[in-house]
Amino acid sequence: MSCCAPGAEAALEISPAGGVAGPREELLLVSRDLGGGLFQTDLSVPEIHCASCMATVERALSALSGVEYARANLSMKRTVVKWRPGADKAPDLIGALRAAGYESHFFTTDTDPRSPEYSRLIKALAVAGFCAMNIMLLSVSVWSGAEGGTRQAFHWISAALALPAIVYSGRIFFSSAWAALRKGRTNMDVPISIGVLMAFGLSLYDTIHGGPHAYFDAATSLLFFLLIGRTLDHVMREKARSAVAGLASLAPRGAIVVDADGRRYVPIAEIRPGTSVLIAAGDRVPVDGIVMEGASELDCSVVTGESAPRPAIAGTLVQAGLLNLTGPLTIRAAAEAKDSFLAEMIRMMEAAEGGRARYRRLADRASALYSPVVHTIALLSFLGWLSITRDWHASVSIAIAVLIITCPCALGLAVPIVQVVAARRLFERGVMVRDGSALERLAEVDTVLFDKTGTLTLGRPHLVNSASVDPGALALAAKIASGSRHPMSVAILAAASAGSVGEAPMNNLVEYPGRGLEARMGTSIFRLGRPEWALGRKMPDGADGWLSVSLLVQDGQQLARLVFEDIMRGGARSTIERLRQQGLGVGILSGDRRSAVAGLASNLGIDGFTAEMLPSDKVERIAALTAAHSKVLMVGDGLNDAPALAAAHVSMAPATAADVGRNAADFVFLKESLASVADAYEISRHAGKLIRQNFALAVGYNAIAVPFAVCGYITPPVAAVAMSLSSLLVVANALRLGHAPSGNLPARQAASVHPDLQPIGAGS
């Protein structure tokens, strides 16, 4: 089914089952099922180019029955819609956008490497630049004292040069303005178009009637500088988009499926959970899954940021985008391509700009108010000067200057251009942003809390006593562990022989976050997990130090004692030190035994830690800190950390975290090193500083320039230059984010460790 053609929402398509699919069924086919009756549809809206466009698109979609969420992304020209289907119909998303003046189609990650919009902008910029440059040369002669026929000839030549710039270069703004006006609304291009056309029309009138002044230079220079700003903005967004396209290119177009009919090649979109997929050496993993047969090594750099190969055997979890290096593997698909980890990474990269933080909401509201306010000021300026001077020509000139100089391009760029650059810098450091507003929240934190296993440590423990464990008990533990993605479960599977797990699943397998796994076999109940929970009684705190212990228990009787060893994550010490230098309080919240947590905390020099916590305990601790006016960054992984990640002011998780943990986090770091946490904090603080500077520049510019324009001290040519320079200044200031060396930000006043994070005894 083609999902890229405009108007596809009204077409009838053949469903996978062979029947005819109507609009509702078609929309369901191209949407992601988020659970609970909620679906997500991604639409491509190529014609959005400013904050006003984004607001119009979001309002048009949000007004539809069943739509609960609509968010536009300017860089990717993508709009995410979350909706619930009605009894007999789905919301007409594409029809609603068409009624609002925007053509759209279902989003696809297949992108043309050379954007036609860039070519169009460059051509328009070249024409405007050539015309403006030559008109400016002629204007210098007029300003220098050319009189009579010479001045008149220069004006006519300027008019001839300005016409192609107005017609060809100006159409980028005119077409957008006309499309908005036809739908009874305005956008940023409306006053720009009015200002340019009025300047050209007044200049042409003066030329025809032999007037001493003409503003052809103002009209063409305005277009030239506006196009410079728009082209720079487009280039920056394309850079962010290229990172997304690079990730998308890691997904193969199809894969070899193994079923009862043999082997066949199918498109990746047709792979369903449970399907067996053969991955040859040198191919990338198409979807998330579990290795069923074969042994190989995987290049996991797309997930971890590290290029060292990782072994893959039966039971190993693999994610879309990983490169199979040495041998063939057969995997069982665990998710569709649109729900894979690689697709999630792409969505996270795109989401960085889409967040509506405080500054972004402020800029959007200011941009929405811009057109009526500017038109009112320009009209009042015209009427005021006309009543005072009775000179309609001078009054029109002042109104034109007001329209031009008050263009809110600088204000519109103040926040999104910094977010785009920040997202790019974070991506280069191996950090993915799931919500643009998280950048602002991260800059506000004063306390950082770390989970232990999988966060401060690598979370890939290995079984150190496998040789002394009964093979039958180890095989049974592996059979239970196969139903979990917990790091200890993975270690048990790795230690057990490939054939010991078997195919028959355990009955009623349930995972209890923070405790372990429980399963039934016949009339027996098996537990694998924390000793106290598995045996149902309190165990004395041993002297295992760094070691962690799990028990395999049958009906309350211990069958095996499994001892694991984990290692500290790279960069942990330096990260803790960098965070402290920034004045942040640092602590550990862990569900592990007190002895293990105390050993790690001592090694890292962390005084504040809490051990043996359940997920609810972590949430309560974060709530207590929040009530004490602390703003917490929670860094954790795993199913048991998801509530704490959601409860924190802002959260971060490694890419190896469980799906629920990644979904709950605001940031996901791909590299094994914990340095990504400090990098993200420093970049967010620098980005916040630049956003505030950009706001000050944009607001200050208008506060100074508008009164001068209203008082008649600024001519249209000067207004064009001033407006364009303000936009260029904002863009240049945002680009400074890429030149800030790590760790160079001024430290805050040292933050003491909150009393709630002081060392406590086990079980508290």
N, C-alpha and C positions, 0 to 999 in steps of 0.2 A: 504494500500500500504506500502510495506517495503521501508524505505528510508535509510537503514543503510548498504546495501550490496554494496561493491565496484563494480564499473562498471554499477551501476544502471542507469546511464545517457543514456545507449544505449538500455535499455529495453522498451518494450511496456507495459503500465499499463492500468487498467480499471479506467476511470475517474469517479468522483462522479455522473456524469449524466448518467453513464452507457455505454458511448462510449469508444473507444480505444484512449488512450492518448499517443502521441509520445514523443520523448525526450524534445521537446519544451514545450509541455503541462505539462509534468511531472515536469520540472524545475519550471514552473510557480506555480504548486500546492504546492511545498515545499518552495516557496519563499514568502517573505513579500512584499506587495505592498506599496511602500513609497510615491506613488502619483506622478503625472506628468510623468507617463510612466517609472519610475525608480523602480527597484526591488532589494531586498537584499536576497542573498543566503548565508547560513552559512555552511561551509564545515569542516569536521574533517580530519586533516592531521597528523596521529599519528607519522610519522617519522621525523618531524622537531625537532631539539634539540639545535640549535645555531642561532646566528644572520645571518650567511651565509645562512642557510637553509631558514630562514624567507625571506631574500632578494630574494633568488631564486624563492620561491613560489610566492611572490608578483610580480616579474618581469614576470613570466610565465603567470599569470592571467591577468596582466595589458596589455599584448601584444595582447590579444584577442579583436576582433572587438565587440564593444558594452559595454565593461567593463570600467567603469569610476573610480572605486575605489577598491583596494584590500589591506587588512591589516591582517597580521598573528599575532596570540596571542600564545606565547610560553607556557604559563602555561596550557591553556585549549586545546592546540594543535588544535586550531580553527582558521579558516580564514574567514573573512567577505568579501563578494564580492557584489558590487553594479553595476548593469548592466541594459542596455536597450535592449529589444528584437528587433531583426531585422524583416523584413517583413515576412520571412518564416522560420526562425530558431533562436534558442537561442545559446549563446556561449557554447562551449563544455568545461566546467570548469574542470570536472574530467579527461577528455582526455588530456587537457593541462598539468595538474599536473602529469599525468602518463608519458607523454613525457619528463617531467623534472626530472623524477625519483622518484616521490612520489605518493604512493597509497592514495586515499582519498575516503570519502563517505559523504553523507549528515549528518550534525551535529544533534545530539540529546542530550538532557540533561540527559537521562538515562545513568548513569555511574556506572561501577563496583566499589564498595567501596574499593576493594583491587586491586591496579593497578598492572598488570603483569610486567610492566617496573621496578617497585620498587623491586620486587622479583628477576628479572634478574640482576639488579645492585648489590643487596646484595650478591647474589651467586658469581658473578664475583669478587666483592670486597673481599669476604672471601677467594677465591682461590688465588687471587693476594697477599693478606696480608700474608697468610700462606707461600707461596713460597718466597716472598720477605724477610720475617723474617728469615727463615732458611738459605737462600742464604747469607743474611747479616752476620749471625753467622759464616758461613764458610769463608766469605771474611775477617772477623776480623782475623781469623787464618792465612790467606794468607798475610794480611798486617803486621801481627806480625812476619813474617820471615819464614814461611813454604817454604821449598825448594824441588826440585826434584820431586820424585814420590808422596810425600804427597801433594804438591801443585797441581800436575796434577790430583790426585784423587779428591781433593776438587773442581777443575774446572769441572770435569766430573759430579760429584754429583750436582753441581750448574746448569749445563746444563740440567740435568734430571729434576730438580725442576723447572727450568725456562720454560721448554717446555709446561706444562699444563697451566701456567699463560699466556704465549703468545697465545696459541691456544684457550683457553676457555675465559679468561678475556679480551684478546686483540680483540676478535671478535666484541665487541661492537664498537670499533673504526675502525677496518679493514673493516667491512661490510659497514659502513657509507662512509668511504673513497673510497671504490671500487665502490659503487653506484654513487658517485659524478664523479669519473674518467670515468666511462662508458658513462656518459652523456657529457663528455668533459668539466667539470668544477672542481673546487676544493672547499674544505671547511676546517674547522679547524682540522678535523681529518686526513687529508692527510699528513701534515708534522709530526703529532704525530705518525702516523703509519709508515712513512718512518724512523723516528728516532728510534722507538722501534725495527723495523725489522733490521735496519742497526746495532744497538748496539748488538742485539742478533747474527746476522750473523758474525760480526767481532769477537765477543767473541768466537763463535763456531770455527771460523777459527784459532784463537790463541790457543784454547784448543787442536785442532787436531794437530797443529804444535808445541805444547809445549811452547807457548809463556808465558811470565811472568805475563801478566795481562789479565783479562777477565772482561767484564762489564755486566754480567748477573744480578748483583745487580742493576745496573742503569736501565736496561730494565724493570725488575719486579717492582722496586720501583716507576718508572715513572707511570706504569699502576696503581699501588696501590694508589698513591696520586691523580692521575687524576680521578680515580673512587670515591675517597672520595669526591672530589669537585663536581663531577657530581651527586653523591648520595645526598649530602647536597642541591644542587640546586634543585634536583627533589623533595626532602622533602619539601622545602620552597614553591615550586610551588603547590605541593599537598595540603598544608595548605590553600593557597589562593583558590585552586580549591574546597576544602571541604566546604568553605563558600558558593560558588556558588551552589554546590550540595545540601547543606542544604536548600538554598532558593528554589531550584527546587523541593525538596521533599515536599514543602508546597502545591504544585499544585496537586489536585486529578487527578487520571487517567481518570475519567469519571464523569458524572452527570446524574440526572433524568430530562429528558425533558418532558414538558407538551405541547401537541398539540392536534389536532382534533382527533387523534387516541388514545388518552389517555396518560398514562405515560409510558415512556420507558427509559432504561439506554443506553446512547450513549458515545462513547469515547470523551474526551474533545476536540480533534482536529476537531470534526464534529459539534461543537456548533457554530452557525453563529449569527451575530448581529440581534436582534429582536426576538430571540428564548426565550421562557419562560422556566426557569429552577427552579426546586424545590430544596431547600437546607434545609435538616433536621437539627435539633439541634445536635451539635457535629460535623457537617461536615464543611469543608472549602469551601469558595466561589471559584468556578472554573474559572470564567471569570469576567471581569469588567461589572457592570450593575447597574440598578436602581430597587429598591424594588417596586414591584407592589402590593403585598398583604402580610399581616402578620406583626407581631411586635416581636422584639427580641432584644438581646444585642449582640454586636460583640466585640471580642478580636482583637484590631487593633494594637497590638504591632509590627507586621511585618512592618507596615507603619509608625507609630508614635514613636515607641520605648517605649510607655507607656502601662502598662498592665491593666489600669482601663477600664472596659467595657464601650462601647458607645451604646446608644439606636439606634435602626433601625426601622423605620416605612415607610409607603408608601411615595415614593419620595426620600428616602435616597440613596445616591450614595454609592455603595460598590465596593471594589477592590479585585481582585484575591488574594488568600492567607489568607484573613481574616477568623477568626474562628467564626462560628455561635454558640452562647452559649445556649440560652434558648428556642427559639421557631422556628417553621418552617417559612421559607420565600420563596416567589416566586419572582424571579427577571426577568427583561428583559435584556438579554445580550446586551451590548453596543459595544463589540469588540470580535474578535476571541482570542483564548488562546495565540497565538503567538504575539498578539498586546496588551496584558494585562499589567497592571502596574507591576505585579510580573515578567513577562517576561522582562519588561524594566529594573527592578532592577537587574535581572541576567545579562543582557547585559551590564549594567553600571559596575557591579562588574568585569566582564571580560575585559572591555575596559580600566581599569586602567593601565594595562601594555602595551597596544597596542599603546599608544600615541608616537609620534615621536618628542619629545622636542629637544632643541638644543643639550644637552648632549647626548641624545640617538642617534640622527643623526650622531654626531661626532663619537660615539663609533661604530656605524654600518659601517661608511665609513672606519674607521681604521681597523675593522675586515675584511672588503671586500678586503682591500689592503694587509692584513697580509700574505696570502699564497705566492703570487708572490714575495713580499719583502723578506720574510724569506728564500724562496728557493734561491733567488738571493744572499743573504748574505752568506748562507751556501755554495753555489757553489763557490763564490768568495773566501771564506775562504779556501776551499779545494784547489783551484787552486793556491792561493797565497802561502800557506804553502808548497804545493808540489813543486812549483818553487824555493822556498827558501831552503828547507831541502832535497828535493828529497826523502822524507820518506812518502810513500803513507799511511802507517799505522797511523802515527801521524796525517796526514792531514785529514784522514777519521774520527779519534777520535774527532778532533776539529770541523769538520762539524756536527757530531752527537750532540756534546754539544751545538752548535749554534741552531740546529733544536729543541732541547729539551727546552733550556732555554728561547727561544723566543715565546713559546706557549702563545697566547693572551687570555688565559682563564680569567685572572684577569681583562683585559680590557673589555672582553665580558660580564663579570658579574658585572662590576662597576655600571652600571645604572639599568639594569632590576632587580637585586636582591634587590636594595633599593626600587624600585617602587613596587615590590611584597610585601615587608615588610610594606611599607607605606600604601598600599591599605588595607592590613590586619588590621593595627592599626586604620585606619580611619573607617573601617567597624565595628570594636569593639566599636568605639565611635559613631556609628550611622550615618556615612557619606559615601555615595556612590560616586565614582569617575567615571565620564562619559568619561574622556579623560586623559590618562597618562601625556600628556604635560601640563595639567592644574596644576599639582603639582608644576612644575617649575614656571609657570606664577603666581600662588598664592603667592609664596615666594617673588615675586618682587613688590607686590602692596605697595602703600603708602597712599591710600585713600580708605575708606570703606563707601559705600552709601547703606542705607537701605530704602526699601519701608516700608510703615506703616502698612496698613491693610493686615493681613495674614502673616506678617514677624515680625515686632516688636510687633505686637499684634497677638493673636491666629488666627485671621481671621475667627472665628466662632461667629459672633455677634448674639445676640438674640433680638427679637422684644419686646421692653419694653412696648409698648402701645397697644398691641393686643386687650386688653379688651375694649378700647375706639374706636377702628376702626370698622366701619360698617361691619358686617359679609359678606354681599354681595361684598363689595369692597375688603375685604381681600381675599375672594375666587377668585375674578377676578385677583388680584395681584398674587396669588399663581398659577393661570392658566398660566399667563405670565412668572412667575419666573421658572416654570418647564422646560423651554427651556434653562436654563443657569446653570452653575456650580459656579457662583459667590457666595461668602459667604453670602451676603445679600439675594440672591435668595433662598439659602438653609434655611436661618433663616425664611423667609416668608413661605416656604413649611412646615417647622416644626411647625410654629404657626397655620397654617390653619388646619382644620379638614381633616382627610384622604379622606373623600368622596367628599370634595368640589372642588378638582382639576378637576375631570372628565377625560374622555378619548379623547374628541374632541380637536384636537390641534388648536391653534390660527393660522390664515393665515399670511404668510409672516413675520414670527417672525425673527427679526434681532437683534443681539447684537452689540452695538457700544462700543468698549473698552474705559473705562474711563468715559463713559456717562450713559449707561443703556440699556434697552430693548425697542424695538418698535414692535408693532403687529397691525394687522388689524382684525376687526370683522365687517363684512358687509361693511358699508361706513365709519365707525368710525376708527380713529387712536388712539391707546392707547400707552402711554409711561410710563415706570417705571424706575426711576433712579434719577440722580442728579437734584435738583430743577431747576437750571438755564436751563439745557438742556430740561427737561420735559416740562417746561412752555414756553421755548423759550425766556426768559428775565432774566436779572440780579436780583438776590435776595440779600437783605441786609444780612451782616454777623451777625448771631445770637449769642447767648451766650450759645450754647449747650455744650461747653467744650468737654468732651469725647464723646458726643453723635454724631451719624451720622444720617442724615435725607434723606429719599428718598420719592418722590412723585409719586402717581398714577394719571395720567392725561388722560382725554378723550377729544380729539379735543381742547386742550388748557385749559380745565377746570379741576381744581383739584378735584379728587374724594376722596383721602385719603392721610394722612400724616403719614408716617411710620418712627418711631424713633428706632434706634438700639444702642445697647451698646456693646462695645468690651472690652476685658481685655488684659493687657500686657502679652506678652509671657514670660514664666519662664526663668530666667537666663539673661534677657535683660540687667539689670544694670551691673551685674558682667562682662558680655561679653564686653560691651562698655568700661568698665574700663580696662579690660585686653588688648583690642586692643589699647587703648591710651597708656598703659604702654609699648607697643611695638613700640610706636612712630608713630602710624597711625592717620591720620585725619579721623574724623567720621562725617557723615551728613545724612540727611533724604531727599529723593525725594518722594513726595506723591501726588496722585491725590485728596486726601481728602481736606475738608475745612481747612482754615488756623487756625481757632480756635481749631479744633480737633488736628491738627498736632502740633500746638504750645503747647497745654497742655501736649501732650506726650513727646515732646522734652524737655520741662521744667522738667518734672518728671525724665527723664533720664540724664539730664545735658548736652544735646546736643545744642550747639549754632547755628550750621549751618543747616538750613532746608529750603526747598522750598515746598510750598503747591499749591494745585489746578493745578497740572501739567497734561497735556495730554501725551500720550505715546511719541509723537514726541518731546515734551518739554524735557522729560527725556533723550532722545537720544541726543538732542542738548547740554544739560548740560554736559553729559559724553564726547561728542566730544570736548567741550570747555576745559574740564579738560585734555583730552588726548593731545590736541594741546599745552597745557601749561606743557607738559612732565610729567603729573601725570599718574600713573597706577592704575586704579580703579577696586576694587572688588564691584560688584553690587549684593546685596542680595534682592531678590524679588520673588513674586509669582503672579499668575494670568495672564490672557491673555494680559492685558495692560502693563505688565512688560517685555514681551518677547523681544520686540525690544531693550530695555535698557540692558537686560541680554546679548543679542547677541553683542551689541556695546561695552560693557565693556571689559577690559583687561582679566578679569576672572570673573565668575559669580557663584552664588549659589542660590538654591531654596529649600524650604521645600518640603517634600514628598506629602503634601496636595495641592501643587500648581496645577494649570491647566496643562493639557497635554502639551500645547504649551510652557508654562513656564518651565516645567521640561526638555523638549527637547532642549530648548535654553540654559539651565544652564550647567556649567561644573561640578558642584557638586550638590548633592541632600542630604539633611540631614533628617533623619527619625524621630528623637526625637522632642518632642515639645519644649525642651529647646533650647535657642539660643546659648548656650555654644558651640555647634558644630561648629559654625563659628570660634571662637577663637581657638578651638582644631585643626581644619583643617589648619588654618594659621600657628600655632606653629609646627605642624607635617611637613608641607610642608617646612618650613624654616630649620628644623632639617634634613629633607631628602635631601634638596639641599646642605647643609653643608657636609653630608656624601657622596653624589655623588662626590663633588669636592675633598674630601679626597681620595675617591677610585680612581679617575682619577690620582691624584698625586701619589698614591701608585703604580698604574699600570704603569704609564709612567716613574716614577722614577726608578722602578725596572728594566725596559728594558733599560733605559738610562745608568744605572750602570752595569747591568749584561752582556749586549751584547758586549761591548768593551772588557770586561775581557774574555768572551768566544772566541771572535775572536782572541784575543792575545794568546790564549792557556793556560790561567791560571785556567780554570775551566774544570774539567773532567766530563764525562757523569753522573756519580752518583751524584756529587755535583749539576749539572744542574737540574737533576730530583727533588732533594730535594728543591732547590731554587724556581723553577717554581711552584711546588705544594704549598709551603708555601705562595707564593704571592697570589694564588687563595684563600687559606684558610683565609688569612689576610683580603682580600676584603669581604668575606662572613661574617667573625666575626665582621668587622666594620659595615656592614649593619645591623646586628642583634642588634646593640646598639640602633637603633631607638626605639625598644620596651622598653627601660629602661630609656627614658628621661621623667622625671615628667612634668606634664602640667605646663606651665607658667614659665619654667626655662630658657628660651632663653634670651640672652642679648637684652635689649631694643635698638631700633634704636634712632637716634637723633630725638627729639620730632618734629612731623610734625604739622605745623600750618594749620588751616582750610583754604581751598582755598577761595579767595574772592568771587567766584561764589556761594559758599554755605552759605553766610551770610544770616540772616533772611530777607525775602522780604515780601511785602504785597500781599494780595490776588489778584489772576488774573495775576500776573506778569509772 
